[in-house]
Amino acid sequence: MKNYASVLKSFMDKRSISNLKELSQKAGVSELQIIRLQRGLASRMPVDILLKISQALGITLTELLTNFAPELTQRLPETSTSALEQKYNNIQKELEQQKKFLMQEFQQSSLGILESWLQQWPTVVEKAKQNPSLAAVKILPLLRPVEKLMAEWNVESIATVGAEVPFDPQLHELMDGSVQKGEMVKIRYTGYKQGDKLLFRAKVSPIR
């Protein structure tokens, strides 16, 4: 088994990469993959991994294979590795554009639901500062867009504040005291779940 540690180090030094861990983070691959490259196993590694490492080192896929898998490049024309690298880069760009588009769509949809709240909430906050005696119940209707957004995302509360329920450590977080599973507790701060997924537990206190 060949050892390309010195070759790898020379490329890393040119990019001011101090160790294998830093290179793995920069490339977005596991440190094990870097070690495999270092030990001369490049010909057995997935192409997308090799491409990520080559990009982190600032070299082309052809250069990487020439230095770490010369036996492979002797059997492959340079045009094939260059074309493969270009195809991979094009796919990456398309995925990034698609991700950006989906994020924009998500944000626009969410902002559309929150539009009335975004417009009115700053005014309410300012009025509350000017008039500390303003009844909180009067501003509750302004939270409806937030509630609507939570409903759109299938987010629902575990229980209402003040409710008395049997203690379930899977759903409840005890704020003080101690209770056994099944004993009654009072909901102090509600928790939330999204479908079958628990987002965070409700905070509860024992009923004394």
ROTI-284485 format. One line per 4 residues: their letters; for each residue x, z, y of C-alpha. Coordinates in steps of 0.25 Angstrom, whole numbers, plus 2048, in hexadecimal, padded with zeros to 3 digits. Layout:
<sites>
a> X,Z,Y ~ ...
</sites>
This chain:
<sites>
mkny> 800,800,800 ~ 806,7FC,80E ~ 806,805,819 ~ 804,7FF,827
asvl> 805,80C,82F ~ 810,808,838 ~ 809,7FA,83B ~ 7FC,802,83E
ksfm> 803,80C,847 ~ 809,800,84F ~ 7FC,7FA,852 ~ 7F6,808,855
dkrs> 802,80B,85F ~ 7FF,7FE,866 ~ 7F0,803,869 ~ 7F5,812,86B
isnl> 7ED,817,85F ~ 7F4,823,85B ~ 7EF,826,84D ~ 7E6,820,841
kels> 7DA,829,846 ~ 7DA,823,854 ~ 7DB,815,84E ~ 7CF,817,845
qkag> 7C7,81C,850 ~ 7CB,811,859 ~ 7C7,807,84E ~ 7BB,80E,84A
vsel> 7BF,80F,83B ~ 7C3,81A,832 ~ 7D1,81F,832 ~ 7D1,81C,823
qiir> 7D0,80D,826 ~ 7DC,80E,82F ~ 7E4,815,824 ~ 7E0,80A,81B
lqrg> 7E5,7FF,825 ~ 7F2,807,826 ~ 7F4,807,817 ~ 7F3,7F8,815
lasr> 7E4,7F7,811 ~ 7E0,7EE,81C ~ 7DC,7E3,812 ~ 7D2,7EC,80B
mpvd> 7CB,7F1,818 ~ 7BE,7EC,81E ~ 7C0,7E1,829 ~ 7B8,7E8,834
illk> 7C1,7F5,832 ~ 7CE,7EC,834 ~ 7C8,7E6,840 ~ 7C5,7F3,846
isqa> 7D3,7F8,844 ~ 7D9,7EB,849 ~ 7D1,7ED,856 ~ 7D5,7FB,858
lgit> 7E3,7F7,856 ~ 7E1,7EB,860 ~ 7E5,7E0,856 ~ 7DD,7D5,84F
ltel> 7D9,7D6,841 ~ 7E3,7CB,83D ~ 7EE,7D4,843 ~ 7E9,7E0,83B
ltnf> 7E9,7D9,82E ~ 7F6,7D3,830 ~ 7FD,7E0,832 ~ 7F5,7E8,828
apel> 7F1,7DE,81E ~ 7FB,7D3,81E ~ 7F7,7CF,810 ~ 7E9,7CC,814
tqrl> 7EC,7C4,821 ~ 7F5,7BB,818 ~ 7E8,7B7,810 ~ 7DF,7B6,81C
pets> 7E1,7AB,828 ~ 7E1,7B2,836 ~ 7D5,7AA,83A ~ 7CC,7B2,830
tsal> 7D0,7C0,835 ~ 7CF,7BB,843 ~ 7C1,7B6,840 ~ 7BD,7C2,839
eqky> 7C1,7CB,845 ~ 7BA,7C2,84F ~ 7AD,7C3,846 ~ 7AE,7D2,845
nniq> 7B0,7D3,854 ~ 7A4,7CB,857 ~ 79C,7D3,84E ~ 7A1,7E0,855
kele> 79D,7DA,862 ~ 78F,7D6,85D ~ 78D,7E4,858 ~ 791,7EA,865
qqkk> 788,7E1,86D ~ 77C,7E4,863 ~ 77F,7F3,864 ~ 77F,7F2,874
flmq> 772,7EB,874 ~ 76B,7F4,86A ~ 770,800,873 ~ 76B,7FA,87F
efqq> 75D,7F7,879 ~ 75D,805,874 ~ 760,80B,882 ~ 756,801,889
sslg> 74B,806,87F ~ 74E,814,881 ~ 74F,813,890 ~ 741,80C,890
iles> 73B,818,88A ~ 742,822,893 ~ 73F,819,8A0 ~ 735,822,8A6
wlqq> 73D,82F,8A3 ~ 74A,829,8A9 ~ 742,826,8B5 ~ 73B,833,8B7
wptv> 744,83E,8B1 ~ 74F,83E,8BC ~ 744,840,8C6 ~ 73E,84C,8BE
veka> 74B,853,8BD ~ 74D,852,8CC ~ 73F,857,8CF ~ 742,863,8C5
kqnp> 74F,866,8CD ~ 747,866,8DA ~ 73B,86E,8D4 ~ 740,878,8C9
slaa> 731,87D,8C7 ~ 72D,86F,8C2 ~ 725,871,8B5 ~ 72C,86B,8AA
vkil> 71F,867,8A3 ~ 71D,85C,8AE ~ 72A,855,8AA ~ 727,854,89B
pllr> 720,847,89C ~ 72D,841,8A1 ~ 733,844,893 ~ 729,83B,88C
pvek> 733,82E,88C ~ 73D,837,885 ~ 733,83B,87B ~ 72F,82C,879
lmae> 73E,828,877 ~ 73F,833,86C ~ 733,82E,865 ~ 738,820,866
wnve> 745,825,85F ~ 73D,82D,855 ~ 743,83A,85A ~ 73A,846,858
siat> 73B,855,85A ~ 73C,85E,84D ~ 732,868,853 ~ 72C,86C,861
vgae> 733,877,869 ~ 72C,884,866 ~ 727,880,858 ~ 729,88A,84D
vpfd> 72E,884,840 ~ 735,888,833 ~ 744,887,835 ~ 74B,87B,82F
pqlh> 75A,87B,831 ~ 75A,86C,82F ~ 751,86A,83B ~ 753,877,843
elmd> 75F,87E,84A ~ 75E,88D,84C ~ 762,891,85A ~ 762,8A0,857
gsvq> 760,8AA,84C ~ 75F,8A7,83D ~ 753,8A1,834 ~ 751,89C,826
kgem> 74C,88E,823 ~ 73D,88F,824 ~ 73C,89A,82E ~ 734,897,83A
vkir> 73C,893,847 ~ 738,88F,855 ~ 73D,882,85B ~ 745,884,867
ytgy> 74A,876,869 ~ 745,86A,862 ~ 74D,861,859 ~ 74C,853,856
kqgd> 74C,849,84B ~ 74C,839,84B ~ 744,835,83F ~ 74A,83C,833
kllf> 757,83F,83A ~ 759,84D,841 ~ 75F,84B,84F ~ 760,85A,852
rakv> 75A,867,84D ~ 750,86F,854 ~ 755,87C,85A ~ 74D,888,855
spir> 74C,897,856 ~ 747,8A2,84C ~ 739,8A7,84E ~ 73A,8B6,850
</sites>
